[in-house]
Structure formats: structure tokens, C-alpha cells
Amino acid sequence: MIDHVSATVKNLDKSCKFYTELFGLKVIRSWERKEHGLISKSLGTENRGLIELIESSESRKANKKKNATDFVPIVSQPGVTHLSFPVKDMEGTLTKLKKLGGNVLDGPRKGITVESFAFVEDPDGIVIEIVQLHPRDVA
């Protein structure tokens, strides 16, 4: 069981807006450690897992950009390579993603275990896989 996944972001408010508006997540809890220059908001739904977004005074200085434009190099890296979120409307989600400052890296492509998938970046360059499930898998 996973409690949450944590990602450090450059602008907490901008990142929260991205995830809440694009994926319908809600702020579940938040914390701040002023002595370390850290603030955080955890996002989720009533019955799903959490993503914890952390803004650090150090992360504001970072400007690391991935150059991958294909999902194979993305998922071939050791370590945690991406987050994945299901959506009902791939094209509509990608349109909204671009308006919110995200970037499409690869796709959408026809999937094997899902109807379609696309790899994208949030405004901080964090890689996300968006999947549209097969109609038979949608509850």
C-alpha cells in the first residue's frame, strides 16, 4: 500500500491549480515548516491516493527541464519515472492541460491495456501519463 507520492514544485499555487482543475483533485491537508522554507499541500479525492506537492525555497531556484519527447526514454529511467491519472476525455484533457501550462511530450497513442495514453509534463516538468481507460474498465 502506498500512502502518497511527493513532488517538489516551483510554485505551489500554480501546481495545485493544475492538478485540481485538470484531474479534479482536492486539497486534503497542508503543512508548513517556515524554518526550512517548506510549504506543502496534499491532493486527492475522497477515496483515492494522495499526491503531496512541496514548494521549497530551493526548488524555486531550480530550472531542470527534461528533453524527452517519447515515452520509452521516460519510463526507462531508474527510479520513479512518472505519475499516472485516468481521464474520461483524452482530447479535452490535453486541451485543458495546455491552457494550464502543461506540455505534451508524446501521444496520444492507442494503448494495449488502456484505450489511449499520452505522456505530458506539468508546469514544473514533472512527467505524467494520462490514460483513457477502455469503456469496459470504467466503473
C-alpha positions in Angstrom: 0.0 0.0 0.0 1.3 3.5 -0.9 0.4 6.4 1.4 1.3 9.1 -1.0 3.7 10.3 -3.7 5.6 13.5 -3.2 6.8 16.0 -5.8 8.7 19.2 -5.3 7.4 22.1 -7.3 8.4 25.7 -8.1 5.1 27.3 -7.4 2.7 25.6 -5.1 -0.4 27.6 -6.0 0.2 27.1 -9.8 0.7 23.4 -9.3 -2.3 23.0 -7.1 -4.4 24.7 -9.7 -3.0 22.4 -12.4 -3.9 19.2 -10.6 -7.2 20.3 -9.1 -8.5 21.7 -12.4 -7.2 19.0 -14.7 -7.8 15.9 -12.6 -10.5 17.0 -10.2 -8.3 16.5 -7.1 -9.0 18.5 -3.9 -6.6 19.8 -1.2 -6.9 17.2 1.6 -4.3 18.6 4.0 -1.4 21.1 4.2 1.6 21.9 6.3 4.4 24.5 6.5 7.8 24.4 8.0 9.0 28.1 7.9 12.3 27.3 9.5 13.2 25.1 6.4 11.4 27.2 3.8 8.9 24.5 3.0 5.2 24.6 2.4 3.0 21.7 1.2 -0.5 20.7 0.1 -1.6 17.1 -0.3 -4.2 16.5 -3.1 -6.6 13.6 -3.6 -10.2 12.5 -3.7 -12.5 11.1 -1.2 -11.4 7.5 -1.9 -8.2 7.7 -3.8 -4.5 8.2 -3.1 -2.6 11.4 -2.4 0.0 13.4 -4.2 1.9 15.7 -1.9 3.2 18.9 -3.6 6.0 20.7 -1.8 7.4 24.1 -2.6 10.9 24.7 -1.3 12.8 28.0 -1.4 15.5 25.9 -3.1 13.1 24.5 -5.7 12.3 28.0 -6.9 15.9 28.3 -8.0 15.9 25.0 -9.9 15.2 25.1 -13.6 15.7 21.4 -14.6 13.9 20.5 -17.9 13.5 17.0 -19.3 14.1 16.8 -23.0 12.3 13.5 -23.6 9.8 13.5 -26.4 9.0 9.8 -26.4 7.6 7.7 -23.6 10.2 4.9 -23.9 13.2 7.0 -22.5 10.8 8.4 -19.9 9.8 5.0 -18.5 13.3 3.5 -19.0 14.9 5.7 -16.3 15.7 4.1 -12.9 13.5 5.4 -10.0 10.1 6.9 -10.1 9.5 8.0 -13.7 6.0 9.4 -13.8 2.6 9.8 -12.2 -0.5 8.4 -13.9 -4.1 9.7 -13.9 -7.1 8.3 -15.6 -9.3 10.6 -17.7 -12.7 10.3 -19.5 -11.8 12.6 -22.4 -8.3 12.4 -23.7 -8.5 15.3 -26.3 -10.4 17.6 -23.9 -7.9 16.9 -21.1 -4.9 17.6 -23.4 -6.5 20.9 -24.5 -7.1 21.9 -20.9 -3.6 20.8 -19.9 -2.0 23.2 -22.4 -4.2 26.1 -21.1 -2.9 25.3 -17.6 0.7 25.5 -18.6 1.4 21.8 -19.3 3.2 20.3 -22.3 2.5 17.2 -24.3 5.6 15.0 -24.7 4.2 12.0 -26.5 0.8 10.9 -27.7 -1.9 10.4 -27.5 -1.3 6.8 -28.7 -3.5 3.7 -28.9 -3.0 1.6 -25.8 -2.9 -2.1 -25.1 -4.2 -2.2 -21.5 -6.0 1.2 -21.9 -7.9 2.9 -24.7 -5.2 5.6 -25.2 -2.4 7.2 -23.4 -0.2 10.3 -23.5 2.9 11.4 -21.6 2.8 15.1 -20.6 4.6 17.5 -18.2 3.0 19.6 -15.6 4.2 23.3 -15.4 7.3 22.1 -13.4 8.3 19.4 -15.9 7.0 16.5 -13.8 6.1 13.7 -16.1 2.5 12.5 -16.0 0.9 9.7 -18.0 -2.7 10.4 -18.9 -4.7 7.3 -19.6 -8.2 6.9 -21.1 -9.5 3.5 -19.9 -11.3 1.0 -22.1 -15.0 1.5 -21.8 -15.3 -2.0 -20.2 -12.9 -0.9 -17.4 -14.8 2.3 -16.4 -16.8 1.9 -13.2 
